[in-house]
Amino acid sequence: MKLGMHTLTQKRGLLFGGDYNPEQWPEEVWAQDAALMREAGVNLVTVGVFSWARLEPEPGKHDFGWLDRLLDLMAGHDIAVDLATPTASPPPWLGHRWPETLPVDESGTTLWYGARNQFCPSSSVYWERSLDIVTALADRYAGHPALAMWHVGNEYGQFCHCDESAAAFRRWLRERHGDLETLNEAWGTTFWSQGYGDWEEILPPRTAPYIINPGQRLDWRRFCNDQLLAHFRAQRDVLRARTPEVPVTTNFMGFFKPVDAWAWAAEEDVVANDCYPEPGDPLTPARTALTHDLMRGLAEGRPWLLMEQATTAVNWRPHNLPKPPGQFRLESLQALARGADGLCYFQWRASRFGAERFHAAMVPHAGPETRLHAAVRAHGQELRGLSRVAGTEVPARVAMVFGWDSWWALEDRGRPSDRLNADEQLLNYYVPFFERGVAVDVVPPGADLDGYALVVVPNLFLVSDEQAAWLDAYARGGGVLVVGPFSGIVDPRSHVRTGRFPAPLREVLGVSGEEWLPVGGPVRCRWSGGEDGFAAGTWTELLAAEGAEVVAEFADGDLAGHPAITRHRHGDGLAWYVGTMPEQAALGALAERVLADAGVAGELPDLPPGVEAVRRGEVLFVLNHGTRDVRVELPGRADDLLTGAPAEGAITLAPREVAALITT
């Protein structure tokens, strides 16, 4: 049975802390840090993510003394340690002595040490040396009272196109396809004279004169994901064998394209994420909420861990806007409201040197007697009053479908338009539900849809026969289904499904199309029944209703009078299809209609703009992301866990303020 967040929270309550890099500081600072952590309510620190060179200064020569003292210090202050395997950044000696461990990009350029992530995931030497240090760590710290969790690697996503990777790719392809005839068929190699007659002819996608075979690129992405995941599993298995009672995790980066988070989440005990919202972007609150909902989906509805966030400005954007006072607390509580049982930061103390010396921290360069650190201490203390939230769930009756395979296939070169992107399409459809206080679960293709009244598929370009049947069965069984444009277009080989599109979903949707027609500017649409029209853009399709009701049609141009949005009775349910990219207001109107069909309402009616409402367990969180005071109507009496104040009928929230309400 997988260990979960409860393994960590049942003794400590909500987790609060961050990355700690003691190797960057004299040891006399460690005791000061431990005391400051206790004052701030820190109960979890991540240690050792980038310490391989310190732990193993020469091949086979380990130096654990400093880490022994650090873990003993943390245990003495009752601070749990999330101990990392340092495999994300090998020491210089690995690349110097074994240059074949260094990654190679598509053009054949070797990427050298001097930064981080300088490893080839297929390198046998890298595997050997990394598993050696992992084994040594596990043997030494098994049973240590500070050890609470293992953190494997860091922000996985590296690719390598070297010859050793090519050999590993060929082995993977043999296992997937069996023989060259099947591979040639899967990749469609009769196109452009690409037929392979010998396995040794096959290479990773490398810099080429023109567009690379999309079937090859899709399999390459699958291979790279599997290769990284295999390395994670190898480390995890070493750790589990020696410390079966200690959960294992690694850190995701939200909707990060290189790795299929659905596949990874199934292999770890705790789902953890690094989240760095863009200050100043009006869509940031919704985008961040969507990312948190993805993490909850990866955890199958159970609590997850916010492994990294920033107290204020990061250092890696071209122009790093700071967060205004109260912003990091608002973002932290947003994660808590959406299922996080741990709220951690990068990093505890700001670095004096190195590439991230200007990255924010819990203790800034100016020290602990600062406005920022005072806010950190206050937040750590207030989390104790929210301990009843730990372990509870976020109930949702709406699901949104998102799949990495489809994302990879959709966004390859050579499609009708590169302006239709899977993650942005998902966000566009998500925003109206966020604005209405409707909780949404993000689920993978093929997920169990029992309990969901409404399922939204903003884009699922790649659809297998089984997935098509899954969507059909959901609608036929009484669910409300919404499908966005350019869905059901290719099969798992990335071959176009011929006939009127979306071929595998034609029956459930009651509509079909014959042409994809990207547009250079806005197009006008009108709702049926004489309602006001709306603008759409980027994408249109020439559709014909085949039993579906036309809910909106194109109002002008060559498509005038043709369907834009349809609604189809299918079995006991309904299936909507959207053959264009409506403006946000129109997506809001569409959300109102499909929510009415599904009988789903938000937590609070008529939420003011900029206000988020989400229920977790018995607590209703209301967050003001706006810049003005807002009055929020409540259905009755409530008590605020954050202030202790009662409320009757309404509350007023200042900018960046949060209420955690027990309603009665």
ChimeraX attribute file (.defattr): number of C-alpha atoms within 10 A of each C-alpha:
attribute: neighborCount
match mode: 1-to-1
recipient: residues
	/A:1	4
	/A:2	11
	/A:3	15
	/A:4	21
	/A:5	25
	/A:6	18
	/A:7	16
	/A:8	21
	/A:9	16
	/A:10	11
	/A:11	8
	/A:12	17
	/A:13	20
	/A:14	28
	/A:15	27
	/A:16	26
	/A:17	28
	/A:18	29
	/A:19	23
	/A:20	22
	/A:21	20
	/A:22	19
	/A:23	17
	/A:24	15
	/A:25	12
	/A:26	8
	/A:27	14
	/A:28	8
	/A:29	11
	/A:30	18
	/A:31	14
	/A:32	10
	/A:33	19
	/A:34	20
	/A:35	13
	/A:36	16
	/A:37	24
	/A:38	16
	/A:39	13
	/A:40	21
	/A:41	21
	/A:42	26
	/A:43	23
	/A:44	29
	/A:45	26
	/A:46	25
	/A:47	24
	/A:48	23
	/A:49	21
	/A:50	21
	/A:51	23
	/A:52	22
	/A:53	18
	/A:54	17
	/A:55	22
	/A:56	17
	/A:57	15
	/A:58	14
	/A:59	14
	/A:60	11
	/A:61	10
	/A:62	16
	/A:63	15
	/A:64	16
	/A:65	9
	/A:66	14
	/A:67	18
	/A:68	13
	/A:69	13
	/A:70	21
	/A:71	21
	/A:72	16
	/A:73	16
	/A:74	25
	/A:75	17
	/A:76	13
	/A:77	17
	/A:78	17
	/A:79	25
	/A:80	24
	/A:81	28
	/A:82	26
	/A:83	23
	/A:84	25
	/A:85	29
	/A:86	25
	/A:87	28
	/A:88	22
	/A:89	21
	/A:90	25
	/A:91	24
	/A:92	18
	/A:93	15
	/A:94	21
	/A:95	19
	/A:96	13
	/A:97	10
	/A:98	13
	/A:99	15
	/A:100	20
	/A:101	25
	/A:102	23
	/A:103	26
	/A:104	21
	/A:105	15
	/A:106	15
	/A:107	12
	/A:108	14
	/A:109	11
	/A:110	17
	/A:111	17
	/A:112	18
	/A:113	20
	/A:114	10
	/A:115	12
	/A:116	12
	/A:117	23
	/A:118	25
	/A:119	27
	/A:120	25
	/A:121	26
	/A:122	26
	/A:123	20
	/A:124	13
	/A:125	15
	/A:126	22
	/A:127	18
	/A:128	10
	/A:129	16
	/A:130	21
	/A:131	19
	/A:132	16
	/A:133	22
	/A:134	21
	/A:135	17
	/A:136	15
	/A:137	19
	/A:138	21
	/A:139	14
	/A:140	13
	/A:141	18
	/A:142	16
	/A:143	14
	/A:144	13
	/A:145	16
	/A:146	24
	/A:147	21
	/A:148	20
	/A:149	24
	/A:150	25
	/A:151	23
	/A:152	27
	/A:153	23
	/A:154	20
	/A:155	16
	/A:156	20
	/A:157	18
	/A:158	18
	/A:159	24
	/A:160	25
	/A:161	23
	/A:162	26
	/A:163	16
	/A:164	17
	/A:165	23
	/A:166	20
	/A:167	17
	/A:168	19
	/A:169	23
	/A:170	19
	/A:171	14
	/A:172	19
	/A:173	19
	/A:174	15
	/A:175	10
	/A:176	13
	/A:177	14
	/A:178	12
	/A:179	12
	/A:180	16
	/A:181	12
	/A:182	13
	/A:183	20
	/A:184	18
	/A:185	14
	/A:186	17
	/A:187	21
	/A:188	20
	/A:189	16
	/A:190	11
	/A:191	9
	/A:192	8
	/A:193	8
	/A:194	12
	/A:195	18
	/A:196	15
	/A:197	11
	/A:198	8
	/A:199	14
	/A:200	10
	/A:201	10
	/A:202	16
	/A:203	17
	/A:204	22
	/A:205	19
	/A:206	14
	/A:207	12
	/A:208	9
	/A:209	6
	/A:210	7
	/A:211	10
	/A:212	15
	/A:213	18
	/A:214	21
	/A:215	21
	/A:216	22
	/A:217	19
	/A:218	21
	/A:219	25
	/A:220	20
	/A:221	22
	/A:222	19
	/A:223	22
	/A:224	24
	/A:225	22
	/A:226	17
	/A:227	21
	/A:228	20
	/A:229	20
	/A:230	15
	/A:231	20
	/A:232	20
	/A:233	16
	/A:234	15
	/A:235	24
	/A:236	24
	/A:237	14
	/A:238	18
	/A:239	24
	/A:240	15
	/A:241	11
	/A:242	16
	/A:243	19
	/A:244	13
	/A:245	16
	/A:246	20
	/A:247	24
	/A:248	28
	/A:249	26
	/A:250	24
	/A:251	21
	/A:252	25
	/A:253	21
	/A:254	19
	/A:255	16
	/A:256	14
	/A:257	15
	/A:258	16
	/A:259	25
	/A:260	22
	/A:261	22
	/A:262	19
	/A:263	15
	/A:264	21
	/A:265	20
	/A:266	14
	/A:267	16
	/A:268	21
	/A:269	23
	/A:270	29
	/A:271	30
	/A:272	28
	/A:273	25
	/A:274	19
	/A:275	21
	/A:276	20
	/A:277	17
	/A:278	19
	/A:279	17
	/A:280	10
	/A:281	9
	/A:282	12
	/A:283	15
	/A:284	15
	/A:285	25
	/A:286	21
	/A:287	22
	/A:288	20
	/A:289	24
	/A:290	24
	/A:291	22
	/A:292	27
	/A:293	25
	/A:294	26
	/A:295	33
	/A:296	26
	/A:297	24
	/A:298	25
	/A:299	23
	/A:300	16
	/A:301	19
	/A:302	21
	/A:303	27
	/A:304	30
	/A:305	28
	/A:306	27
	/A:307	26
	/A:308	24
	/A:309	23
	/A:310	24
	/A:311	32
	/A:312	22
	/A:313	20
	/A:314	23
	/A:315	14
	/A:316	11
	/A:317	9
	/A:318	6
	/A:319	9
	/A:320	15
	/A:321	14
	/A:322	16
	/A:323	16
	/A:324	12
	/A:325	14
	/A:326	17
	/A:327	18
	/A:328	20
	/A:329	19
	/A:330	20
	/A:331	25
	/A:332	20
	/A:333	23
	/A:334	23
	/A:335	24
	/A:336	25
	/A:337	27
	/A:338	27
	/A:339	30
	/A:340	32
	/A:341	26
	/A:342	27
	/A:343	25
	/A:344	27
	/A:345	25
	/A:346	23
	/A:347	24
	/A:348	24
	/A:349	23
	/A:350	22
	/A:351	20
	/A:352	12
	/A:353	9
	/A:354	9
	/A:355	11
	/A:356	13
	/A:357	14
	/A:358	18
	/A:359	20
	/A:360	25
	/A:361	26
	/A:362	28
	/A:363	23
	/A:364	22
	/A:365	15
	/A:366	11
	/A:367	13
	/A:368	17
	/A:369	10
	/A:370	13
	/A:371	12
	/A:372	22
	/A:373	20
	/A:374	15
	/A:375	18
	/A:376	22
	/A:377	19
	/A:378	15
	/A:379	20
	/A:380	24
	/A:381	16
	/A:382	14
	/A:383	20
	/A:384	15
	/A:385	14
	/A:386	16
	/A:387	15
	/A:388	15
	/A:389	21
	/A:390	22
	/A:391	21
	/A:392	18
	/A:393	19
	/A:394	21
	/A:395	16
	/A:396	19
	/A:397	19
	/A:398	22
	/A:399	23
	/A:400	24
	/A:401	19
	/A:402	23
	/A:403	22
	/A:404	25
	/A:405	22
	/A:406	23
	/A:407	20
	/A:408	23
	/A:409	24
	/A:410	26
	/A:411	16
	/A:412	16
	/A:413	14
	/A:414	12
	/A:415	10
	/A:416	12
	/A:417	15
	/A:418	13
	/A:419	13
	/A:420	19
	/A:421	13
	/A:422	20
	/A:423	18
	/A:424	14
	/A:425	17
	/A:426	21
	/A:427	19
	/A:428	20
	/A:429	23
	/A:430	24
	/A:431	20
	/A:432	21
	/A:433	21
	/A:434	23
	/A:435	19
	/A:436	24
	/A:437	21
	/A:438	23
	/A:439	26
	/A:440	28
	/A:441	24
	/A:442	26
	/A:443	22
	/A:444	18
	/A:445	22
	/A:446	15
	/A:447	12
	/A:448	11
	/A:449	17
	/A:450	9
	/A:451	11
	/A:452	18
	/A:453	23
	/A:454	28
	/A:455	27
	/A:456	24
	/A:457	21
	/A:458	26
	/A:459	28
	/A:460	26
	/A:461	26
	/A:462	26
	/A:463	25
	/A:464	17
	/A:465	12
	/A:466	12
	/A:467	18
	/A:468	18
	/A:469	15
	/A:470	17
	/A:471	24
	/A:472	23
	/A:473	16
	/A:474	26
	/A:475	26
	/A:476	19
	/A:477	14
	/A:478	18
	/A:479	26
	/A:480	28
	/A:481	30
	/A:482	25
	/A:483	23
	/A:484	22
	/A:485	25
	/A:486	24
	/A:487	24
	/A:488	26
	/A:489	23
	/A:490	24
	/A:491	17
	/A:492	18
	/A:493	20
	/A:494	25
	/A:495	16
	/A:496	15
	/A:497	16
	/A:498	11
	/A:499	11
	/A:500	16
	/A:501	23
	/A:502	23
	/A:503	19
	/A:504	26
	/A:505	24
	/A:506	17
	/A:507	17
	/A:508	26
	/A:509	27
	/A:510	21
	/A:511	28
	/A:512	23
	/A:513	18
	/A:514	13
	/A:515	12
	/A:516	18
	/A:517	15
	/A:518	17
	/A:519	14
	/A:520	9
	/A:521	10
	/A:522	15
	/A:523	22
	/A:524	16
	/A:525	26
	/A:526	22
	/A:527	18
	/A:528	14
	/A:529	8
	/A:530	8
	/A:531	9
	/A:532	9
	/A:533	16
	/A:534	20
	/A:535	19
	/A:536	21
	/A:537	16
	/A:538	18
	/A:539	23
	/A:540	24
	/A:541	24
	/A:542	18
	/A:543	22
	/A:544	18
	/A:545	19
	/A:546	15
	/A:547	15
	/A:548	24
	/A:549	17
	/A:550	21
	/A:551	19
	/A:552	23
	/A:553	22
	/A:554	26
	/A:555	20
	/A:556	13
	/A:557	9
	/A:558	9
	/A:559	18
	/A:560	15
	/A:561	14
	/A:562	19
	/A:563	29
	/A:564	30
	/A:565	29
	/A:566	25
	/A:567	24
	/A:568	25
	/A:569	19
	/A:570	24
	/A:571	16
	/A:572	12
	/A:573	22
	/A:574	25
	/A:575	31
	/A:576	27
	/A:577	28
	/A:578	24
	/A:579	25
	/A:580	26
	/A:581	23
	/A:582	26
	/A:583	14
	/A:584	16
	/A:585	12
	/A:586	18
	/A:587	20
	/A:588	19
	/A:589	12
	/A:590	20
	/A:591	20
	/A:592	17
	/A:593	12
	/A:594	22
	/A:595	19
	/A:596	11
	/A:597	16
	/A:598	21
	/A:599	12
	/A:600	18
	/A:601	16
	/A:602	18
	/A:603	20
	/A:604	19
	/A:605	14
	/A:606	12
	/A:607	19
	/A:608	16
	/A:609	12
	/A:610	20
	/A:611	24
	/A:612	25
	/A:613	26
	/A:614	27
	/A:615	24
	/A:616	20
	/A:617	17
	/A:618	15
	/A:619	23
	/A:620	20
	/A:621	23
	/A:622	26
	/A:623	25
	/A:624	26
	/A:625	23
	/A:626	19
	/A:627	10
	/A:628	12
	/A:629	13
	/A:630	19
	/A:631	15
	/A:632	19
	/A:633	16
	/A:634	16
	/A:635	13
	/A:636	11
	/A:637	14
	/A:638	21
	/A:639	18
	/A:640	19
	/A:641	18
	/A:642	14
	/A:643	13
	/A:644	11
	/A:645	11
	/A:646	14
	/A:647	17
	/A:648	14
	/A:649	11
	/A:650	14
	/A:651	16
	/A:652	15
	/A:653	20
	/A:654	15
	/A:655	19
	/A:656	22
	/A:657	20
	/A:658	26
	/A:659	22
	/A:660	26
	/A:661	23
	/A:662	18
	/A:663	17
	/A:664	9
